[in-house]
Amino acid sequence: MDDSGPQRWLSTVIPVGVLYLVVGITSATLAGAAASDKMQFFWRLSAFIISALVFAAHIAYDHFRLRNTTRSTAWHASVGVAFGAFALALVANIHDLGSASGYRPRMLIALVAWPLLTAVPAFIVALVVAAGLGFTRLRV
């Protein structure tokens, strides 16, 4: 099996996106069941920190292991983030279908908005980080 080209980075993007989904759903469930505001804050903060670690690991893997360019690394990391955001938006739409107030069609906007609102900043951050990693690799 050839492990090069788009199949290699896509085989990383999909599990990373699923991991973002699992972190989001788990932290939301735990925050919803929390007895205090402090515990809600803790679970939401933990989701942010875990997601940041997943993001950093994805950049490092793509940059060092797959040896992609700065732009490719940023693109792949932002696609992983967008995939996770789309999956969360899809779950939110499904959850809204079963709500007591009924489905709100404006929830469909989340299917486009959440991936865009997360992928664009993720691309910029990953581009800066990957460029910094590339610079340090050249100096060493």
Number of C-alpha atoms within 10 A of each C-alpha: 3 6 9 9 9 8 11 13 20 14 11 16 23 16 14 23 25 18 18 27 22 16 21 21 16 15 20 16 13 15 20 14 11 15 10 11 9 11 15 19 13 16 20 19 14 14 20 16 12 15 19 13 12 20 22 16 14 23 26 19 17 24 21 16 9 14 13 17 16 20 16 19 27 27 20 22 32 29 24 29 34 26 24 28 27 22 21 24 22 16 15 16 20 13 11 16 15 10 10 7 8 9 15 11 10 9 17 14 11 18 19 14 16 19 22 18 14 18 23 16 13 22 22 15 16 26 22 15 19 25 18 13 17 16 11 10 10 8 7 5
